[in-house]
Amino acid sequence: MNPFEQPAYRDPNEQPAHRRRRALSHVGGRIESEGDPREAPLLARALEVTASTDDYDDPARAHVHGFHTYPARMHPETASWLVRSFVPTRGRVLDPFCGSGTVLVEAQIQGCAAFGTDLNPVAVILSRCKTRPRSGAELSRLVSRARECAAYAEDRRRARAGATRRFAHEDIRLFEPHVLLELDSLRDKIESFGDDPDRGDLFLALSSVLVKLSKKRGDTSDMLDPRRTSPGFGTRMFLGRVEDLAHRLADLGAQLPSGSQKAWVTQDDATILRHVRGPVDAIITSPPYAATYDYITHHDIRLRWLGLDGTALAQGEIGSRNAYWHMPRREVREAWSHELGRFFEAAYRLLSSGGPLVLMMADSAVGDVVLRADEIVAQVGRACGFIPVARASQERPHFHGPTMAAFSDRPRAEHAILLRRN
Ligand SMILES: C[S@@+](CC[C@H](N)C(=O)[O-])C[C@H]1O[C@@H](n2cnc3c(N)ncnc32)[C@H](O)[C@@H]1O
């Protein structure tokens, strides 16, 4: 029996979430590689992903991968291929910058034991949500809870009930007043579930609609657009998201090997990794692209609405755009090498001897200072006890005016880089 029949509050004008298109980082183009003749082609193959424009068939949006946006996600086909190529059968794989959990999900599908850390608490609960196998009964219960939340918010809207707490000034700027009240009611009901295991999932569904309901143009944009949202729309969108999540989790569940365990995910600083117990057979990860994003700023709304503490991320985020753009230019390269070096030292401690460290990283720039990820990784890796084995690179379009000149001699590229621990 399908536990998700008869969705309540479905807006007839709203497309199901899994059919909507969202921008994904550019893919496609020529790939060049160098290094070990057996392993370099494996890296090149990891960059060859499907650039689908049809959400319905898009592997990047398949099952749980399409549930919640996250800046600079790894393409699931890349993650899947890297796991297949570099992790032994049923091996232990770690993603220390796990973000939305792409590597962890793909590792689980292939029967590996998946371990993830991230300093962003949103990443931690999102990765946990996607990698915890659920029974049909658990998924039906999740949808019932969401219906309770929606009914509560709808009743309060009709009764013109006021806010349950004072709104942050920033929220008054970002949301229409009636949307704010609906979100407030949903949050109030979700919080009433206490330690219920569904609470995290419900909060993530709320998180997944926050930016869409706000005036913000997108997760990583500071631009605001005017908005006119009909009453009750926010609540219907939330409920639609939970139903969609339940379907996605069921789809994933059908792909997991029987007896799959949940992934182990915790908040930890990847430059220390104090909570992970090694050794692991492989590390597959995409560290932040230097000076490109501020995860703490991009997730500011989510952290506030989900009641999560962003202090550790604010203090420990590496590569943050804000930090690098405020640094004297002459210090940029050394600072990035130092941050990466700390991560390599932590990774060295946990990786088994000869084990692969596979990094997906793009070049970046601060003003006219270019940071070539492949060169810096090889140099820092060697200094920390890793042997650079191979890399594959693919050109990436670059439209950022203030750093355009930095890539005038050689275009910006994304790299798949393999190092092995000595
Ligand atoms: C490029 S994203 C990873 C995206 C991920 N591969 C995915 O598919 O969603 C980089 C991640 O590094 C995290 N991060 C930044 N500094 C960190 C640190 N010192 N320790 C752990 N995670 C950190 C950010 O929160 C972000 O989630």
The ligand as a MOL file (V3000), in Angstrom:
LIG
                    3D

  0  0  0     0  0            999 V3000
M  V30 BEGIN CTAB
M  V30 COUNTS 27 29 0 0 0
M  V30 BEGIN ATOM
M  V30 1 C 31.9390 21.7720 -1.4060 0
M  V30 2 S 30.9850 21.5480 0.0590 0 CHG=1
M  V30 3 C 30.7460 19.8100 0.1020 0
M  V30 4 C 29.5480 19.4130 -0.7030 0
M  V30 5 C 29.2600 17.9260 -0.6730 0
M  V30 6 N 30.2720 17.1630 -1.3590 0
M  V30 7 C 27.8920 17.6320 -1.2630 0
M  V30 8 O 27.8020 16.8660 -2.2400 0
M  V30 9 O 26.9060 18.2000 -0.7810 0 CHG=-1
M  V30 10 C 32.1680 21.8430 1.3170 0
M  V30 11 C 31.6850 21.6270 2.7400 0
M  V30 12 O 32.7540 21.8790 3.6340 0
M  V30 13 C 32.1970 22.3000 4.8760 0
M  V30 14 N 33.2850 22.8550 5.6900 0
M  V30 15 C 33.9320 24.0330 5.5800 0
M  V30 16 N 34.9310 24.1100 6.4880 0
M  V30 17 C 34.9140 22.9420 7.1850 0
M  V30 18 C 35.7180 22.4070 8.2250 0
M  V30 19 N 36.7490 23.0740 8.7550 0
M  V30 20 N 35.4240 21.1640 8.6820 0
M  V30 21 C 34.3810 20.4530 8.1670 0
M  V30 22 N 33.6010 20.9220 7.1920 0
M  V30 23 C 33.8600 22.1410 6.6930 0
M  V30 24 C 31.0810 23.2250 4.4670 0
M  V30 25 O 30.1380 23.3560 5.4940 0
M  V30 26 C 30.5340 22.5030 3.2270 0
M  V30 27 O 29.4780 21.6630 3.6000 0
M  V30 END ATOM
M  V30 BEGIN BOND
M  V30 1 1 1 2
M  V30 2 1 2 3
M  V30 3 1 2 10
M  V30 4 1 3 4
M  V30 5 1 4 5
M  V30 6 1 5 6
M  V30 7 1 5 7
M  V30 8 2 7 8
M  V30 9 1 7 9
M  V30 10 1 10 11
M  V30 11 1 11 12
M  V30 12 1 11 26
M  V30 13 1 12 13
M  V30 14 1 13 14
M  V30 15 1 13 24
M  V30 16 1 14 15
M  V30 17 1 14 23
M  V30 18 2 15 16
M  V30 19 1 16 17
M  V30 20 1 17 18
M  V30 21 2 17 23
M  V30 22 1 18 19
M  V30 23 2 18 20
M  V30 24 1 20 21
M  V30 25 2 21 22
M  V30 26 1 22 23
M  V30 27 1 24 25
M  V30 28 1 24 26
M  V30 29 1 26 27
M  V30 END BOND
M  V30 END CTAB
M  END
